[in-house]
Amino acid sequence: MSTITVTTDAGIQMPRLIYGTAWKKEATTSLVTKAILNGFRGIDTACEPKHYSEDLVGQALLEFQTKHNISILHSPLQSHAINMQVYREFEKFVHDGRVKQLGISNLYDLNGLKRLYKDARHKPSVIQNRFYAETNFDNDIRQFCRENNIVYQSFWTLTANPEILNHSLIKQLAQESHDIDLTPLTGTTNEQHMKEDLEILQWSSSNYEPIEKLQKLIHE
């Protein structure tokens, strides 16, 4: 198993660590440029102007002639029928070769995910959710993702979990590298932290006891 990428159900190699661009405002272009220069190969943005400056992300990406390989429905809509109506439009992007795979974000209802997966012609390759205790860390959704080779991308992975972040176990895990079926987003604005985040992917560990304890912490 690669520590750098994960292969999605669509057969696409996706980075295991994604750079998130929310809340960057006028600094977006320069920060995305720094992220790419430091080694990030996955950039997350959204057509949601309250939190994102998608046009400024685009300016940075133009410099590197990057390819857009996934479109993610930002959140579920009022009903499954409307979800599928919009998702069908996304599927046209795949059919026309504009993107290679699809996904959905902010979906915390397992039955809703199952219905989408069942009715989709191009199955979602990614689900991107806030990772926190209020949703039981999406335990049931992550299990469904494992069973169907869907990549679970987490955001607010640290910010939303201060009680876990301060746990002594996390301090131990911070010295090692483990795979817990998450592809996290990091939104750091510190270039040194960008480098340190990517360096984690190069670490290796054969000590599985701490990760078993962490799985209990996140109700897995």
Secondary structure per residue as TSV (DSSP state, phi and psi in degrees):
chain	resnum	aa	ss	phi	psi
A	1	M	-	360.0	129.0
A	2	S	-	-71.7	141.6
A	3	T	S	-88.4	-8.5
A	4	I	S	-99.8	-38.8
A	5	T	E	-131.6	163.6
A	6	V	E	-128.9	139.7
A	7	T	E	-91.3	121.5
A	8	T	-	-80.9	173.6
A	9	D	T	-63.7	-22.3
A	10	A	T	-83.5	0.8
A	11	G	S	82.2	16.4
A	12	I	-	-99.2	134.1
A	13	Q	E	-82.1	117.1
A	14	M	E	-112.7	138.6
A	15	P	E	-58.8	145.1
A	16	R	S	-79.8	-10.2
A	17	L	S	-133.0	126.5
A	18	I	E	-113.7	140.1
A	19	Y	E	-90.7	120.1
A	20	G	E	-92.8	141.9
A	21	T	-	-113.2	11.8
A	22	A	T	-66.8	146.9
A	23	W	T	66.9	16.8
A	24	K	-	-88.2	-21.0
A	25	K	G	50.5	-130.7
A	26	E	G	-69.4	-13.4
A	27	A	G	-87.5	1.4
A	28	T	H	-56.1	-51.5
A	29	T	H	-59.9	-47.3
A	30	S	H	-66.7	-37.2
A	31	L	H	-70.9	-39.6
A	32	V	H	-65.0	-40.5
A	33	T	H	-60.5	-45.0
A	34	K	H	-62.3	-41.8
A	35	A	H	-59.9	-44.9
A	36	I	H	-67.0	-44.0
A	37	L	H	-62.9	-29.7
A	38	N	T	-85.9	-6.4
A	39	G	T	124.2	-4.6
A	40	F	-	-68.1	135.8
A	41	R	-	-122.1	5.3
A	42	G	-	-129.3	123.2
A	43	I	E	-122.3	129.5
A	44	D	E	-107.1	133.0
A	45	T	-	-147.7	177.0
A	46	A	-	-153.5	152.0
A	47	C	S	-83.8	69.3
A	48	E	-	-146.1	85.4
A	49	P	T	-63.7	-16.4
A	50	K	T	-64.8	-35.5
A	51	H	T	-114.5	-20.1
A	52	Y	-	-126.8	152.8
A	53	S	-	-117.1	78.2
A	54	E	H	-61.3	-35.3
A	55	D	H	-64.3	-35.1
A	56	L	H	-74.1	-31.5
A	57	V	H	-62.1	-44.6
A	58	G	H	-58.9	-38.3
A	59	Q	H	-60.9	-40.6
A	60	A	H	-68.0	-41.5
A	61	L	H	-68.2	-31.3
A	62	L	H	-60.1	-32.9
A	63	E	H	-64.8	-24.9
A	64	F	H	-110.0	1.9
A	65	Q	T	51.9	48.7
A	66	T	-	-80.7	163.9
A	67	K	-	-110.5	143.6
A	68	H	-	-91.9	109.0
A	69	N	-	-109.2	1.8
A	70	I	E	-153.1	141.3
A	71	S	E	-118.1	132.4
A	72	I	E	-118.9	127.1
A	73	L	E	-67.5	120.7
A	74	H	-	-64.1	-33.0
A	75	S	S	-165.3	156.8
A	76	P	-	-62.7	154.0
A	77	L	-	-102.5	-164.9
A	78	Q	S	-66.1	-26.2
A	79	S	S	-151.6	165.1
A	80	H	H	-63.1	-37.4
A	81	A	H	-61.5	-42.9
A	82	I	H	-70.0	-38.7
A	83	N	H	-53.3	-48.1
A	84	M	H	-70.4	-32.2
A	85	Q	H	-61.3	-44.9
A	86	V	H	-71.2	-41.9
A	87	Y	H	-62.0	-33.9
A	88	R	H	-62.3	-36.0
A	89	E	H	-66.0	-39.5
A	90	F	H	-62.3	-38.8
A	91	E	H	-62.6	-28.1
A	92	K	H	-64.4	-32.1
A	93	F	H	-60.8	-41.2
A	94	V	H	-67.4	-45.9
A	95	H	H	-60.1	-36.8
A	96	D	T	-85.2	-1.9
A	97	G	T	80.1	14.0
A	98	R	S	-77.6	-32.6
A	99	V	-	-137.3	166.2
A	100	K	S	-102.5	-20.5
A	101	Q	E	-158.5	168.1
A	102	L	E	-128.9	164.6
A	103	G	E	-159.7	-176.7
A	104	I	E	-143.0	150.9
A	105	S	E	-125.2	158.6
A	106	N	S	56.8	38.6
A	107	L	-	-111.9	109.8
A	108	Y	-	-112.4	9.2
A	109	D	-	-106.6	113.5
A	110	L	H	-59.5	-42.8
A	111	N	H	-62.8	-36.7
A	112	G	H	-64.0	-39.8
A	113	L	H	-66.2	-41.9
A	114	K	H	-62.7	-41.2
A	115	R	H	-65.9	-42.0
A	116	L	H	-62.4	-46.1
A	117	Y	H	-61.6	-41.8
A	118	K	H	-65.0	-42.5
A	119	D	H	-89.1	-13.8
A	120	A	-	-73.1	138.4
A	121	R	S	-78.8	-42.3
A	122	H	S	-104.1	102.9
A	123	K	-	-60.0	143.0
A	124	P	-	-61.3	129.2
A	125	S	-	-89.8	-19.7
A	126	V	E	-140.3	141.3
A	127	I	E	-123.6	134.3
A	128	Q	E	-121.8	112.4
A	129	N	E	-132.1	156.3
A	130	R	E	-66.5	136.0
A	131	F	-	-109.5	100.9
A	132	Y	-	-157.6	168.9
A	133	A	G	-66.0	-30.1
A	134	E	G	-60.1	-26.3
A	135	T	G	-106.4	20.5
A	136	N	G	56.0	33.3
A	137	F	G	56.0	30.4
A	138	D	G	52.6	37.5
A	139	N	H	-56.9	-46.7
A	140	D	H	-69.4	-36.8
A	141	I	H	-67.5	-41.6
A	142	R	H	-65.5	-33.3
A	143	Q	H	-65.3	-42.7
A	144	F	H	-62.7	-38.6
A	145	C	H	-62.8	-43.4
A	146	R	H	-61.7	-40.5
A	147	E	H	-69.3	-24.6
A	148	N	T	-119.6	16.7
A	149	N	T	54.5	43.7
A	150	I	-	-99.6	132.8
A	151	V	E	-79.6	125.2
A	152	Y	E	-94.9	113.0
A	153	Q	E	-100.8	130.0
A	154	S	E	-107.8	139.8
A	155	F	E	-125.3	162.5
A	156	W	S	57.7	30.8
A	157	T	T	-61.7	-38.8
A	158	L	T	-98.2	-46.4
A	159	T	T	-58.6	-38.0
A	160	A	T	-83.2	-1.1
A	161	N	-	-132.7	57.8
A	162	P	H	-62.6	-31.6
A	163	E	H	-68.6	-32.5
A	164	I	H	-79.3	-39.5
A	165	L	H	-59.4	-33.1
A	166	N	T	-89.1	0.9
A	167	H	S	-72.2	143.2
A	168	S	H	-60.6	-29.5
A	169	L	H	-62.8	-38.2
A	170	I	H	-64.3	-36.0
A	171	K	H	-63.0	-34.9
A	172	Q	H	-70.6	-44.7
A	173	L	H	-65.9	-25.9
A	174	A	T	-63.7	-16.6
A	175	Q	T	-94.4	-1.0
A	176	E	S	-134.1	179.4
A	177	S	-	-126.6	131.7
A	178	H	-	-141.3	156.3
A	179	D	-	-108.3	116.7
A	180	I	-	-122.7	33.4
A	181	D	S	60.9	33.7
A	182	L	-	-122.3	141.9
A	183	T	E	-116.3	93.2
A	184	P	E	-78.8	155.5
A	185	L	E	-99.0	139.8
A	186	T	E	-122.1	136.1
A	187	G	-	-117.4	26.9
A	188	T	-	-57.5	144.8
A	189	T	-	-104.4	4.8
A	190	N	-	-99.2	120.2
A	191	E	H	-63.4	-36.1
A	192	Q	H	-64.5	-38.4
A	193	H	H	-67.4	-33.8
A	194	M	H	-57.3	-47.9
A	195	K	H	-63.5	-43.9
A	196	E	H	-65.5	-38.9
A	197	D	H	-59.7	-44.8
A	198	L	H	-70.4	-31.1
A	199	E	H	-63.3	-29.5
A	200	I	G	-57.4	-33.5
A	201	L	G	-65.7	-16.7
A	202	Q	G	-92.0	-9.9
A	203	W	-	-75.1	159.5
A	204	S	-	-140.3	152.4
A	205	S	-	-153.1	142.9
A	206	S	-	-111.4	8.8
A	207	N	-	-92.6	104.2
A	208	Y	-	-94.3	-9.5
A	209	E	H	-61.6	-45.7
A	210	P	H	-60.7	-36.6
A	211	I	H	-70.0	-31.3
A	212	E	H	-65.7	-37.1
A	213	K	H	-68.1	-38.9
A	214	L	H	-64.5	-39.4
A	215	Q	H	-58.8	-35.1
A	216	K	H	-68.9	-37.1
A	217	L	H	-61.8	-36.6
A	218	I	T	-99.7	21.8
A	219	H	T	62.6	31.4
A	220	E	-	-90.5	360.0
